[in-house]
Amino acid sequence: MAQAPQNRAGAGIAFVLMGMACISVNDLLIKQFSDTYPLHQTVFLRSGIGILFSLIFVWLEGGLSILKTRQPGLHALRGVLIVIANMSFFVSIAALPLADATALFFAAPLFITLLSIPILGEKVGPLRMGAVIVGFVGVVIMQRPWESSTALDVPRIVLLLPVLSALTYALNQILTRRLGVEAKASALAVYIQASFVIVSLGFYLVAGDGRYAVGLENESLIFLLRAWTWPTSQDWPYFIALGVNSAIIGYCLSQAYRLADAATVAPYEYIGLPLAVFWGWAIFSELPAFEVWIGIALILGSGLFVFLREQHKAKIASKAR
């Protein structure tokens, strides 16, 4: 008999907040490396180191036996989705300000709320659905559809990459909720790290010598296809920090979506928005454009509404019990 998903909202929220704080540091470090190392090398080193620390969590949660699964196909699909989500976002931040890319990525909680209805059977009322629509209006504004492609600072495809990242990330987290009924968070994190290692090695075999980057001017493509180079002694501590950080991220987010409803946990990911604005201003001297501020306000507003609605529903349910 299949187990029912857990619904420990407080624990799920705590894990997602910790995971988002680590993600903001992760994005900052990868953007720092985007002018020096290729993305697939950065991902390989991050995940290669991260998988070692993830195995420590595996040992704490029951040992290597918990890595066995009866659903390898779904775990593989989840790995592919998170690789697409991360790679498309990381490619975008080579050309976009960190806050802009992060704001566009925050369509993910909106997608999660929508997808949790048909896939997980979770209930989303009309008021919460209205808030989701408002959030998507903010995403559209940040895409600036009224401007021609030549008037934009970056190719339009680069603006769409964080949205693709948001959609695939949302699908990944929906699968996490489904698979987390039987799998431990540490096992889910190891599967993800292994997916990154396999894909980045594939990139190395095909494009590791940098031949596909010759003559390119697009910053995102150069970041994706630049030749591998041995890290300097000054950069190794940052790569190790990335690896440890990725292990914490993988565990925290997997745990968050194991323990609580996706539509409850997802709005708390919005903490990443002000963190991205802060890092962009503090490290790169970047501040969002006017349209991005409007989009951020709409997305944050919709997220806060969903949060308050959830709190209100929880109080009513508690009184009824």
C-alpha positions in Angstrom: 0.0 0.0 0.0 1.4 3.4 -1.0 2.2 5.8 1.7 0.5 9.2 1.8 2.7 12.4 1.4 3.7 14.1 4.6 2.3 17.5 5.4 4.6 19.2 7.9 4.3 22.8 6.8 6.6 24.4 9.4 9.5 22.0 8.7 9.0 22.3 4.9 9.1 26.1 5.1 12.2 26.1 7.3 14.0 23.9 4.8 13.0 25.9 1.8 14.2 29.2 3.4 17.6 27.7 4.2 17.8 26.3 0.6 17.0 29.6 -1.0 19.6 31.4 1.1 22.2 28.9 -0.1 20.9 29.3 -3.7 21.5 33.0 -3.6 25.2 32.4 -2.7 25.4 29.7 -5.3 24.2 32.0 -8.1 26.5 34.8 -7.0 29.6 32.5 -7.2 28.6 31.0 -10.6 28.1 34.5 -12.0 31.6 35.4 -10.7 33.0 32.5 -12.6 31.1 33.2 -15.8 34.0 35.3 -17.2 36.7 32.7 -16.5 35.4 29.1 -16.5 32.9 27.2 -18.7 29.6 26.5 -17.2 29.9 22.7 -17.6 33.2 22.7 -15.8 31.8 24.8 -13.0 28.8 22.4 -12.7 31.1 19.4 -12.8 33.3 20.6 -10.0 30.4 21.8 -7.9 28.5 18.6 -8.2 31.5 16.3 -8.0 32.4 17.9 -4.6 28.7 18.2 -3.7 28.0 14.5 -4.2 30.7 13.6 -1.6 29.0 15.8 1.0 25.5 14.5 0.0 26.7 11.0 0.8 27.3 12.2 4.3 23.6 13.0 4.6 22.9 9.5 3.1 24.9 7.9 5.8 23.1 9.9 8.5 19.7 9.0 7.1 20.2 5.2 6.9 23.3 4.3 4.7 23.8 3.4 1.1 20.8 1.1 1.1 18.5 4.1 0.9 19.8 4.8 -2.6 17.9 1.8 -4.0 14.8 2.8 -5.8 11.8 1.1 -7.5 11.3 4.2 -9.7 14.5 4.8 -11.6 12.7 6.2 -14.6 11.1 9.0 -12.6 14.3 9.8 -10.8 16.1 10.0 -14.2 13.4 12.4 -15.5 13.7 14.5 -12.3 17.5 14.7 -12.9 17.0 15.8 -16.5 14.5 18.5 -15.5 16.8 20.0 -12.8 19.8 19.9 -15.1 17.8 21.9 -17.7 16.5 24.3 -15.0 20.0 25.0 -13.6 21.9 25.1 -16.9 19.4 27.5 -18.6 19.4 29.8 -15.6 23.2 29.8 -15.2 23.6 30.5 -18.9 21.3 33.5 -18.6 23.1 35.2 -15.7 26.2 35.5 -17.8 24.4 38.1 -19.8 21.6 39.3 -17.5 21.9 41.2 -14.2 21.4 38.7 -11.3 18.2 40.4 -10.0 16.6 40.4 -13.5 17.3 36.7 -14.1 16.2 35.7 -10.6 13.0 37.8 -10.9 12.1 36.0 -14.1 13.0 32.6 -12.6 10.4 33.3 -9.9 7.7 32.3 -12.2 8.6 28.8 -10.7 6.4 29.1 -7.6 3.6 30.2 -9.9 4.1 27.2 -12.1 4.4 24.9 -9.1 1.0 26.2 -7.7 -0.6 25.6 -11.1 1.0 22.2 -11.8 0.2 20.9 -8.3 -3.5 20.9 -9.3 -3.4 18.3 -12.1 -0.4 16.3 -11.0 -0.7 16.2 -7.2 -4.4 16.8 -6.9 -3.9 19.7 -4.6 -6.7 22.3 -4.3 -6.1 26.0 -5.3 -9.0 28.3 -4.8 -10.0 31.2 -7.0 -8.4 33.9 -4.9 -5.0 32.1 -5.0 -5.4 31.5 -8.7 -6.0 35.2 -9.2 -2.8 35.9 -7.4 -0.9 33.5 -9.7 -2.3 35.3 -12.7 -1.1 38.6 -11.3 2.4 37.1 -10.8 2.5 36.0 -14.5 1.5 39.5 -15.6 4.7 40.6 -13.8 6.7 38.0 -15.7 5.3 39.3 -19.0 6.1 42.9 -18.1 9.8 41.9 -17.5 9.9 40.3 -21.0 9.1 43.8 -22.4 7.0 42.4 -25.4 6.4 46.0 -26.6 10.1 46.5 -27.5 11.7 45.1 -30.6 14.5 42.6 -30.3 17.1 45.1 -31.4 16.1 47.5 -28.6 16.7 45.0 -25.8 20.1 44.8 -24.1 20.3 41.0 -24.7 18.7 38.6 -27.2 15.1 37.8 -26.4 16.0 34.1 -26.1 18.2 35.0 -23.1 15.2 36.7 -21.4 13.2 33.5 -21.9 15.9 31.2 -20.5 15.0 31.9 -16.8 11.3 31.2 -17.6 12.3 27.9 -19.1 14.3 27.3 -16.0 11.3 28.1 -13.9 9.0 25.7 -15.7 11.5 22.8 -15.6 12.3 23.5 -11.9 8.6 23.5 -11.1 8.1 20.1 -12.8 11.2 18.8 -10.8 9.7 19.9 -7.5 6.4 18.4 -8.3 8.2 15.1 -9.0 10.1 15.6 -5.7 6.8 15.7 -3.8 5.7 12.5 -5.5 8.9 10.6 -5.1 9.6 11.9 -1.6 6.8 9.6 -0.3 9.3 6.7 -0.4 12.7 8.3 -1.0 14.8 10.1 1.6 15.9 13.7 0.9 19.6 12.7 0.9 18.9 10.1 -1.7 17.0 12.6 -3.9 20.0 15.0 -3.6 22.5 12.3 -4.6 20.5 11.5 -7.7 20.5 15.1 -8.7 24.2 15.6 -8.1 24.9 12.4 -10.2 22.8 13.9 -13.0 24.8 17.0 -13.1 28.1 15.1 -13.1 27.0 12.9 -16.0 25.7 15.8 -18.1 28.7 18.0 -17.5 31.1 15.1 -18.5 29.1 14.8 -21.7 29.6 18.5 -22.4 33.3 18.0 -21.7 33.6 15.1 -24.2 31.7 17.1 -26.9 32.9 20.7 -26.3 35.5 20.7 -23.6 38.3 21.9 -25.9 36.3 25.2 -26.6 36.1 24.7 -30.4 32.4 25.7 -30.5 33.1 28.9 -28.6 35.5 30.3 -31.3 34.1 33.4 -32.9 31.1 33.7 -30.6 30.0 37.1 -29.2 27.0 36.0 -27.2 28.1 36.0 -23.5 25.7 33.2 -22.6 26.9 30.9 -25.3 30.6 31.7 -24.5 29.9 30.8 -20.9 28.3 27.5 -22.0 31.0 26.5 -24.5 34.3 28.0 -23.3 37.2 25.5 -23.0 38.0 23.8 -19.7 40.9 25.3 -17.7 42.5 24.1 -14.5 41.3 26.3 -11.6 43.8 28.6 -9.9 44.8 28.0 -6.3 42.8 31.2 -5.3 39.6 29.8 -6.9 39.7 26.3 -5.4 38.2 27.4 -2.1 35.3 28.9 -4.0 34.7 25.7 -5.9 34.7 23.7 -2.6 32.3 26.2 -1.2 30.1 25.7 -4.2 30.2 22.0 -3.7 29.2 22.1 0.0 26.6 24.7 -0.9 25.1 22.5 -3.6 24.8 19.5 -1.2 22.9 21.7 1.3 20.7 23.1 -1.4 19.9 19.6 -2.8 19.1 18.3 0.7 17.0 21.3 1.9 14.8 21.6 -1.2 14.3 17.9 -1.5 13.3 17.8 2.2 11.0 20.8 1.9 9.0 19.3 -0.9 8.9 15.9 0.8 7.4 17.3 4.0 4.8 19.8 2.8 2.4 20.6 0.1 4.0 22.2 -3.0 1.5 25.1 -3.1 2.3 25.8 0.6 6.1 25.7 0.4 6.6 27.4 -3.0 5.7 31.0 -2.1 8.5 31.0 0.5 11.0 30.7 -2.3 10.4 34.4 -3.0 13.0 35.2 -0.3 15.5 34.7 -3.1 14.3 37.8 -4.9 15.5 40.4 -2.4 18.6 38.4 -1.8 19.4 38.5 -5.6 18.8 42.3 -5.7 21.1 42.7 -2.7 24.0 40.6 -4.2 23.6 42.3 -7.6 23.9 45.7 -6.0 26.6 44.9 -3.5 28.9 42.8 -5.7 28.1 43.8 -9.3 26.8 47.4 -8.8 23.6 46.3 -10.7 20.1 47.6 -9.9 16.9 46.4 -11.7 15.4 48.5 -14.5 12.0 50.1 -14.0 10.1 47.3 -15.7 11.9 44.7 -13.6 10.9 46.6 -10.4 7.3 46.5 -11.5 7.6 42.7 -12.3 9.2 42.1 -8.9 6.4 44.0 -7.1 3.7 42.0 -8.9 5.4 38.7 -8.3 6.2 39.4 -4.6 2.6 40.8 -4.1 1.1 37.6 -5.6 3.4 35.5 -3.5 2.6 37.3 -0.3 -1.1 37.0 -1.0 -0.8 33.2 -1.5 1.2 33.1 1.8 -1.5 35.0 3.7 -4.2 32.9 2.2 -2.5 29.7 3.3 -2.1 31.1 6.8 -5.8 32.0 7.0 -6.8 28.6 5.7 -4.6 26.8 8.2 -6.1 28.8 11.1 -9.6 27.9 10.0 -8.7 24.2 9.6 -7.1 24.2 13.1 -10.2 25.7 14.7 -12.4 23.2 12.9 -10.3 20.3 14.3 
